[in-house]
Every structure is written in C-alpha cells, then in structure tokens.
Amino acid sequence: MHWRSGGGVAAGLFERGLCLPSGAMVPGEQARVVEVIRRLARA
C-alpha cells in the first residue's frame, strides 16, 4: 500500500489499533514512542 503525506501513515496505524499522541511531544517522549513502535515492528 502506498502512503501519502498529510496523516496517511498515522491514519493507517490507527486503523490497525495504534493511537499516536496528537499534540507536541518533548524529545524524550518522542524517542520513547519511536522505540516502542520499532520494538513492536520487530515482534
């Protein structure tokens, strides 16, 4: 499937059950979210 910019990736992840934070995150929070997603993608 081809994802377009403008929220398509987030929308696709949400449809699969992943709800990303909608507001601004501090760098530590963003790093944690990225690490969790990477860990789950490898599972």
C-alpha positions as a printed NumPy array, in Angstrom:
array([[ 0.   ,  0.   ,  0.   ],
       [ 1.275,  3.482, -0.854],
       [ 1.048,  6.101,  1.902],
       [ 0.618,  9.773,  1.115],
       [ 1.744, 12.638,  3.299],
       [-0.77 , 14.524,  5.381],
       [-1.536, 11.96 ,  8.055],
       [-1.945,  8.857,  5.927],
       [ 0.631,  6.9  ,  7.889],
       [-0.895,  7.839, 11.239],
       [-4.378,  7.038,  9.911],
       [-3.216,  3.626,  8.72 ],
       [-1.598,  2.848, 12.057],
       [-4.742,  3.974, 13.894],
       [-6.856,  1.641, 11.752],
       [-4.581, -1.153, 12.941],
       [-5.06 , -0.227, 16.603],
       [-2.215,  2.203, 17.305],
       [-3.284,  5.612, 18.575],
       [-0.417,  8.113, 18.351],
       [-0.248, 11.237, 20.526],
       [-1.861, 14.17 , 18.735],
       [-0.032, 17.019, 20.457],
       [ 3.553, 18.145, 20.581],
       [ 5.942, 15.867, 22.413],
       [ 9.206, 16.689, 24.12 ],
       [12.21 , 14.879, 22.572],
       [12.298, 12.201, 25.286],
       [ 8.644, 11.336, 24.768],
       [ 9.063, 11.162, 21.   ],
       [12.092,  8.899, 21.358],
       [10.09 ,  6.551, 23.602],
       [ 7.197,  6.361, 21.129],
       [ 9.612,  5.643, 18.266],
       [11.39 ,  2.921, 20.267],
       [ 8.108,  1.209, 21.196],
       [ 6.945,  1.222, 17.572],
       [10.281, -0.183, 16.401],
       [10.201, -2.886, 19.062],
       [ 6.661, -3.892, 18.097],
       [ 7.521, -3.912, 14.398],
       [10.257, -6.475, 15.088],
       [ 7.96 , -8.704, 17.143]])
